[in-house]
C-alpha cells in the first residue's frame, strides 16, 4: 500500500532530492513550498511554518512527514525552539 508522505522544503536543495527518491520508490508525495512553486508528479500544497493557517491543508491525510528545514531557518522566528 502506498502511503502519502509530506515533504516540507520540497523545492529546496535537499528536499527536491528526497522527493525524487520517494517518487522513484512509488510513494505518493505531498510537496510543500512557501509560494506557488510546484514539483512534478506530486500533490503541491502551500505551507509556511510562520503561518498557522497553512498547517491544516499541509498535514491533512498524511501517513508520514519529512520536515526539511534549512539550517538557521528558525533562528529569527519568534517563539521557535
Phi, psi and omega per residue, in radians:
X1 nan 2.292 3.116
X2 -1.391 2.343 3.096
X3 -1.730 2.721 3.045
X4 -1.633 2.167 -3.050
X5 -2.102 2.200 3.077
X6 -1.527 2.373 3.011
X7 -2.199 1.950 3.032
X8 -1.414 2.670 -3.111
X9 1.173 0.503 -3.044
X10 -1.141 -0.324 3.134
X11 -1.698 -0.003 -3.112
X12 -1.505 -3.132 -3.074
X13 -1.055 -0.713 -3.139
X14 -1.550 -0.784 -3.077
X15 -1.031 -0.650 -3.105
X16 -1.150 -0.608 3.103
X17 -1.252 -0.646 3.071
X18 -1.089 -0.774 3.112
X19 -1.039 -0.796 3.130
X20 -1.030 -0.745 -3.139
X21 -1.140 -0.738 3.140
X22 -1.146 -0.748 3.117
X23 -1.104 -0.683 3.124
X24 -1.106 -0.471 3.104
X25 -1.510 0.000 3.106
X26 1.504 0.251 -3.134
X27 -1.365 2.707 3.058
X28 -1.625 2.025 -3.018
X29 -1.930 2.321 3.003
X30 -1.849 1.939 -3.011
X31 -1.824 2.235 -3.120
X32 -1.793 2.702 2.954
X33 -2.646 2.775 3.125
X34 -1.348 -0.336 -3.120
X35 -1.988 -2.481 -3.094
X36 -1.766 0.132 -3.111
X37 -1.093 2.439 3.116
X38 -2.089 2.666 3.088
X39 -2.015 2.252 -3.087
X40 -0.958 2.444 3.057
X41 1.148 0.425 3.091
X42 -2.250 2.909 2.962
X43 -1.544 1.978 -3.102
X44 -1.476 2.409 3.109
X45 -2.539 2.419 3.096
X46 -1.364 2.312 3.107
X47 -2.608 2.281 3.093
X48 -2.362 2.093 -3.099
X49 -1.011 -0.404 -3.129
X50 -1.570 0.001 -3.103
X51 -2.175 1.706 -3.075
X52 -1.028 -0.413 -3.123
X53 -1.215 -0.227 -3.140
X54 -1.638 -0.120 -3.063
X55 -1.180 -0.806 -3.031
X56 -1.025 -0.855 -3.109
X57 -1.203 -0.558 -3.129
X58 -1.240 -0.710 -3.022
X59 -1.668 -0.030 -3.129
X60 -1.237 2.293 3.016
X61 1.282 0.472 -3.107
X62 -1.652 2.694 2.971
X63 -1.851 -0.611 3.127
X64 -2.566 2.860 3.090
X65 -2.530 2.483 2.983
X66 -2.003 2.049 -3.134
X67 -1.697 1.659 -3.124
X68 -1.670 1.899 -3.054
X69 -2.196 2.240 3.140
X70 -1.081 2.549 3.085
X71 -0.971 2.300 3.115
X72 1.488 -0.099 -3.079
X73 -1.001 -0.699 -3.076
X74 -1.521 -0.092 -3.058
X75 -1.002 -0.623 -3.048
X76 -1.887 0.299 3.125
X77 -1.765 2.075 -3.122
X78 -1.033 2.306 3.109
X79 1.507 0.059 3.114
X80 -1.402 2.995 -3.109
X81 -1.021 nan nan
